[in-house]
Amino acid sequence: MRRIIKILITFIFITTGSLFLFLVENRVRVQMKNKAERTPAQERTVLQVEKLTKFTSSEVEINKSIFFLETGGLKFITTRQACVVESALLHHPDVRVFLLITGGNSSSINDLREDINLRSLLSYPNFKIRYIDNVAIFKKSPLWDWFVYSDWQAQKQRSHILRFALGLIFLFDYGGVVLSFSVLTVQRIPFNFIGECEDDVLTTDILSFPQKNQFLQYVLDDVQMQFREKLFSERSLTNYIYSFCKVESLRELEFQECRFLEARLLHPEVLCPIEKEKHWVLFDENRYELAKAKFESKEVKGIHLWLELSAGFKEWGSPTFKSAIYKLGNQHCPAVFSSATRTL
């Protein structure tokens, strides 16, 4: 009986070992096959993703970088977000475009290497995805006390507040452009500007200032002193312009020099050719010609997508639903659009 048990144990051991070796060998063969089938761009993508690290200032080209901030934490970027990022990459091939993700660390962020959207973005040599440490960034900024002691985290719009605050810090420290996922780039964007989207109201979804700008210093100092988290809004930024430049409307900036602002005003048709109240024409295939008439102008640099209203739409565009945004995606984010089976 003991001999039979011993034989059975030996048999199980040999069988298990053989199965384990088979699985290992098969996995190796699959990996080798996949590697052999990768294009040079895809292979470069894998290497880049596996080397993702924490953001460092040495990577930034002062006054010549574009920043996207994902403040929702470490997660896969959506196809719609990736499309917006690619549009910036496509139209600024000589500019480093950063996707900065709050939270996480270098090991957990590597889990993103299988995400198809990031693979598309990483095929661009000027794309940089990094994670950032909120505490470290705010501790070195004029907003440290605000970050620690104000009640911004209790606010309903805390994610927007955090993105805005971080955006101002990055602009003050490095200059350049801060973009949100609400603006699709359709031409090269100028640097050092403020954009009007609604009547006499600045947008906070795209801002550009030079490093150590005095207007930004003015805003950061005021927020720090008063702990006013609600000041991080379109209207509050507009009011800061009024106060800093001593004007009563944005249009006055066209005729009156604002010393130390160092940013010119862009009219609504440059960044927001589709008005907020008519945002739906971008996502309605029956209104393509109407939308096209507004965004085809050479003056248009970006198209505001009004995410607060459009994010909930189940489908923006697809081969069976050829809206304006479908055709814009095909033109301005081709890699992401293709990998997503031409659906947004």
C-alpha positions as CSV (number, residue, x, y, z in Angstrom):
1,M,0.0,0.0,0.0
2,R,2.8,2.4,0.9
3,R,4.5,1.5,-2.4
4,I,1.3,2.4,-4.3
5,I,1.0,5.7,-2.5
6,K,4.6,6.5,-3.2
7,I,4.2,5.7,-6.9
8,L,1.1,7.9,-7.0
9,I,2.9,10.8,-5.3
10,T,5.8,10.5,-7.7
11,F,3.4,10.4,-10.7
12,I,1.6,13.5,-9.5
13,F,4.9,15.3,-8.9
14,I,6.2,14.5,-12.4
15,T,2.8,15.4,-14.0
16,T,2.6,18.7,-12.2
17,G,6.2,19.6,-13.0
18,S,5.6,18.8,-16.7
19,L,2.5,20.9,-16.8
20,F,4.3,23.8,-15.1
21,L,7.1,23.6,-17.6
22,F,4.6,23.4,-20.5
23,L,2.9,26.5,-19.2
24,V,6.1,28.4,-18.8
25,E,7.4,27.4,-22.2
26,N,4.1,28.3,-23.8
27,R,4.0,31.7,-22.1
28,V,7.6,32.4,-23.3
29,R,6.6,31.4,-26.9
30,V,3.6,33.8,-26.8
31,Q,5.7,36.6,-25.5
32,M,8.4,36.0,-28.1
33,K,5.6,35.9,-30.8
34,N,4.1,39.1,-29.6
35,K,7.5,40.8,-29.5
36,A,8.3,39.7,-33.0
37,E,4.9,41.0,-34.3
38,R,5.4,44.5,-32.7
39,T,6.3,47.4,-34.9
40,P,9.3,49.5,-33.9
41,A,6.9,52.2,-32.6
42,Q,5.0,49.6,-30.5
43,E,8.3,48.2,-29.1
44,R,9.4,51.7,-28.2
45,T,6.0,52.2,-26.5
46,V,6.5,49.2,-24.2
47,L,9.9,50.4,-23.2
48,Q,8.7,53.9,-22.5
49,V,5.8,52.8,-20.4
50,E,7.9,50.4,-18.3
51,K,10.2,53.3,-17.5
52,L,7.5,55.7,-16.2
53,T,8.7,57.7,-13.3
54,K,7.8,60.6,-11.0
55,F,7.6,64.0,-12.6
56,T,10.9,66.0,-12.3
57,S,11.4,69.6,-13.2
58,S,14.5,68.8,-15.2
59,E,12.3,67.4,-18.0
60,V,10.4,70.6,-18.5
61,E,11.3,73.2,-21.2
62,I,10.6,76.5,-19.5
63,N,7.8,78.5,-21.1
64,K,7.5,75.8,-23.8
65,S,5.6,72.8,-22.4
66,I,2.0,71.7,-22.4
67,F,0.4,70.2,-19.2
68,F,-2.7,68.0,-18.8
69,L,-3.6,67.2,-15.2
70,E,-5.6,64.0,-14.3
71,T,-6.8,64.7,-10.7
72,G,-9.2,61.8,-10.5
73,G,-6.3,59.5,-9.3
74,L,-4.5,56.7,-11.0
75,K,-6.7,55.1,-13.6
76,F,-6.8,54.3,-17.3
77,I,-7.3,57.4,-19.4
78,T,-10.5,57.3,-21.4
79,T,-10.6,57.3,-25.2
80,R,-12.1,60.8,-25.2
81,Q,-9.4,62.1,-23.0
82,A,-6.7,60.4,-25.0
83,C,-8.1,62.0,-28.2
84,V,-7.8,65.5,-26.7
85,V,-4.2,64.8,-25.6
86,E,-3.3,63.4,-29.0
87,S,-4.6,66.5,-30.7
88,A,-2.2,68.6,-28.7
89,L,0.7,66.2,-29.5
90,L,-0.2,66.2,-33.2
91,H,-0.2,70.0,-33.6
92,H,2.9,70.6,-31.4
93,P,5.5,68.1,-32.5
94,D,8.3,70.2,-31.1
95,V,6.7,70.7,-27.7
96,R,6.8,68.3,-24.7
97,V,3.3,67.4,-23.7
98,F,2.9,66.1,-20.2
99,L,0.0,64.0,-18.8
100,L,0.4,64.4,-15.0
101,I,-1.5,61.9,-12.8
102,T,-2.0,62.6,-9.2
103,G,-1.5,59.8,-6.7
104,G,0.1,56.4,-7.4
105,N,3.8,55.5,-7.7
106,S,6.2,54.3,-10.2
107,S,5.3,50.6,-9.7
108,S,1.5,50.9,-9.8
109,I,1.5,53.3,-12.7
110,N,3.3,50.7,-14.8
111,D,0.1,48.7,-14.8
112,L,-1.1,51.2,-17.4
113,R,1.2,49.6,-20.0
114,E,-1.6,47.4,-21.4
115,D,-3.9,50.4,-21.9
116,I,-4.6,50.8,-25.6
117,N,-5.1,54.5,-25.4
118,L,-1.8,55.1,-23.8
119,R,-0.1,52.9,-26.4
120,S,-1.4,55.3,-29.0
121,L,-0.2,58.4,-27.2
122,L,3.3,56.9,-26.5
123,S,3.9,56.5,-30.2
124,Y,4.5,60.3,-30.1
125,P,8.1,61.0,-29.0
126,N,7.1,64.3,-27.4
127,F,4.6,62.6,-25.0
128,K,5.5,62.3,-21.3
129,I,3.2,60.6,-18.7
130,R,4.3,61.1,-15.1
131,Y,2.8,60.8,-11.7
132,I,2.9,63.7,-9.3
133,D,2.9,64.0,-5.5
134,N,0.3,66.6,-4.5
135,V,1.8,67.1,-1.0
136,A,5.3,67.7,-2.4
137,I,4.1,70.2,-5.0
138,F,1.9,72.2,-2.7
139,K,4.5,72.2,0.1
140,K,6.9,74.1,-2.3
141,S,4.2,76.5,-3.6
142,P,2.5,79.6,-2.2
143,L,-0.6,77.5,-1.7
144,W,0.7,75.2,1.1
145,D,-1.4,76.7,3.9
146,W,-4.5,76.8,1.6
147,F,-4.0,73.1,0.7
148,V,-3.7,72.1,4.3
149,Y,-6.1,74.3,6.2
150,S,-8.9,75.4,3.8
151,D,-11.9,73.2,3.2
152,W,-11.4,72.7,-0.5
153,Q,-11.7,68.9,-0.1
154,A,-15.3,69.3,1.2
155,Q,-16.4,71.1,-1.9
156,K,-18.5,69.4,-4.5
157,Q,-16.2,70.6,-7.3
158,R,-13.0,69.5,-5.4
159,S,-11.5,67.7,-8.4
160,H,-11.9,70.9,-10.6
161,I,-10.5,73.0,-7.7
162,L,-7.5,70.8,-7.3
163,R,-6.8,70.8,-11.1
164,F,-7.1,74.5,-11.3
165,A,-4.8,75.1,-8.3
166,L,-2.2,72.6,-9.6
167,G,-2.4,74.3,-13.1
168,L,-1.7,77.7,-11.7
169,I,1.3,76.3,-9.7
170,F,2.7,74.6,-12.8
171,L,2.3,77.7,-14.9
172,F,3.9,79.9,-12.2
173,D,6.8,77.4,-11.8
174,Y,7.5,76.5,-15.5
175,G,5.4,78.7,-17.8
176,G,3.7,77.2,-20.9
177,V,0.2,76.0,-21.4
178,V,-2.2,74.1,-19.1
179,L,-5.0,72.3,-21.0
180,S,-8.0,70.5,-19.7
181,F,-9.7,67.5,-21.4
182,S,-12.4,69.8,-22.6
183,V,-10.5,71.4,-25.4
184,L,-9.7,69.7,-28.7
185,T,-6.7,71.2,-30.4
186,V,-7.2,71.8,-34.2
187,Q,-4.2,74.1,-34.9
188,R,-1.0,75.1,-33.1
189,I,-1.9,77.1,-30.0
190,P,0.0,80.3,-29.3
191,F,1.7,80.7,-25.9
192,N,1.0,83.4,-23.3
193,F,-2.7,84.1,-23.6
194,I,-6.1,84.1,-21.8
195,G,-9.2,83.0,-23.6
196,E,-12.7,84.3,-23.5
197,C,-15.4,81.7,-24.1
198,E,-18.6,83.2,-22.7
199,D,-19.4,86.8,-22.8
200,D,-16.9,88.7,-20.6
201,V,-15.8,85.5,-18.8
202,L,-12.4,83.8,-19.1
203,T,-12.2,80.1,-19.5
204,T,-10.1,78.1,-17.0
205,D,-9.9,75.1,-19.4
206,I,-6.9,76.5,-21.2
207,L,-4.4,79.0,-19.8
208,S,-1.0,80.1,-20.8
209,F,1.5,82.4,-18.9
210,P,5.3,82.8,-18.8
211,Q,7.2,81.5,-15.8
212,K,7.0,83.6,-12.6
213,N,4.2,85.7,-14.0
214,Q,3.3,88.6,-11.7
215,F,-0.5,88.2,-12.3
216,L,-0.3,84.5,-11.2
217,Q,1.7,85.6,-8.2
218,Y,-1.1,88.1,-7.4
219,V,-3.7,85.3,-7.6
220,L,-1.8,82.8,-5.6
221,D,-1.0,85.3,-2.9
222,D,-4.6,86.3,-2.6
223,V,-5.9,82.7,-2.4
224,Q,-3.3,81.8,0.2
225,M,-4.2,84.7,2.4
226,Q,-8.0,84.3,2.3
227,F,-8.3,80.5,1.9
228,R,-11.0,81.1,-0.7
229,E,-11.3,77.8,-2.6
230,K,-14.4,79.1,-4.4
231,L,-12.1,81.6,-6.2
232,F,-11.0,78.8,-8.5
233,S,-13.6,79.4,-11.1
234,E,-14.1,81.2,-14.5
235,R,-15.8,84.2,-12.9
236,S,-13.2,84.5,-10.1
237,L,-10.3,84.5,-12.6
238,T,-12.1,87.2,-14.6
239,N,-12.5,89.3,-11.5
240,Y,-8.8,88.9,-10.7
241,I,-8.1,90.3,-14.2
242,Y,-10.4,93.3,-13.5
243,S,-8.6,94.0,-10.3
244,F,-5.1,93.4,-11.5
245,C,-5.5,95.3,-14.8
246,K,-7.9,98.0,-13.4
247,V,-10.5,97.4,-16.1
248,E,-14.3,96.8,-15.9
249,S,-14.5,94.4,-18.9
250,L,-12.3,92.1,-20.8
251,R,-12.8,94.1,-24.0
252,E,-10.9,97.0,-22.4
253,L,-7.7,94.9,-22.6
254,E,-7.8,95.4,-26.4
255,F,-7.3,99.1,-26.0
256,Q,-5.6,99.4,-22.6
257,E,-2.2,97.9,-21.8
258,C,-2.2,95.8,-18.7
259,R,1.3,96.0,-17.3
260,F,2.8,92.6,-16.1
261,L,-0.1,90.5,-17.4
262,E,2.1,89.2,-20.2
263,A,-0.8,87.4,-21.9
264,R,-3.0,88.6,-24.7
265,L,-6.8,88.1,-24.8
266,L,-8.1,85.6,-27.4
267,H,-11.7,86.1,-28.6
268,P,-14.3,83.3,-28.2
269,E,-14.0,82.2,-31.9
270,V,-10.4,81.2,-31.3
271,L,-10.9,78.5,-28.6
272,C,-14.7,78.3,-28.3
273,P,-16.2,78.6,-31.8
274,I,-19.2,76.5,-30.7
275,E,-21.1,78.4,-28.0
276,K,-22.0,76.6,-24.8
277,E,-25.7,76.9,-25.4
278,K,-25.2,75.3,-28.9
279,H,-22.7,72.6,-27.8
280,W,-25.0,69.8,-29.0
281,V,-24.3,70.6,-32.7
282,L,-20.9,69.0,-32.3
283,F,-22.5,65.7,-31.4
284,D,-25.5,65.6,-33.8
285,E,-24.8,64.1,-37.2
286,N,-27.7,66.1,-38.6
287,R,-26.0,69.3,-37.6
288,Y,-22.6,68.7,-39.1
289,E,-22.7,71.5,-41.7
290,L,-23.8,74.0,-39.0
291,A,-20.9,73.0,-36.7
292,K,-18.5,72.9,-39.6
293,A,-19.3,76.5,-40.6
294,K,-18.1,77.6,-37.2
295,F,-14.9,75.7,-36.7
296,E,-13.5,75.7,-40.2
297,S,-12.1,79.3,-39.9
298,K,-8.3,79.6,-39.9
299,E,-8.7,81.6,-36.7
300,V,-9.9,78.6,-34.7
301,K,-7.1,77.0,-32.7
302,G,-9.2,74.8,-30.3
303,I,-12.7,73.6,-29.9
304,H,-14.3,73.6,-26.4
305,L,-16.2,70.4,-25.9
306,W,-18.2,71.6,-22.9
307,L,-17.7,68.4,-20.9
308,E,-20.0,69.5,-18.1
309,L,-22.8,69.0,-20.7
310,S,-21.4,66.5,-23.2
311,A,-19.6,64.0,-20.9
312,G,-22.8,62.1,-20.3
313,F,-23.6,61.5,-24.0
314,K,-23.4,57.8,-24.6
315,E,-21.9,58.2,-28.0
316,W,-20.1,61.2,-29.5
317,G,-19.5,59.7,-32.9
318,S,-18.9,56.4,-34.7
319,P,-19.0,55.0,-38.3
320,T,-22.8,54.8,-38.0
321,F,-23.1,58.2,-36.3
322,K,-20.9,60.6,-38.2
323,S,-21.2,63.8,-36.1
324,A,-18.9,66.7,-36.3
325,I,-16.8,65.4,-33.4
326,Y,-16.5,62.0,-35.3
327,K,-14.9,63.8,-38.3
328,L,-12.8,66.0,-36.0
329,G,-11.5,63.0,-34.2
330,N,-10.5,61.3,-37.4
331,Q,-8.5,64.3,-38.4
332,H,-7.0,65.5,-35.1
333,C,-6.5,62.3,-33.0
334,P,-5.9,59.6,-35.7
335,A,-4.0,57.1,-33.6
336,V,-6.5,57.0,-30.7
337,F,-9.4,57.1,-33.1
338,S,-8.2,54.1,-35.1
339,S,-7.4,52.1,-32.0
340,A,-10.9,52.8,-30.6
341,T,-12.5,51.4,-33.8
342,R,-13.3,55.0,-34.8
343,T,-15.7,55.5,-32.0
344,L,-15.8,58.3,-29.4
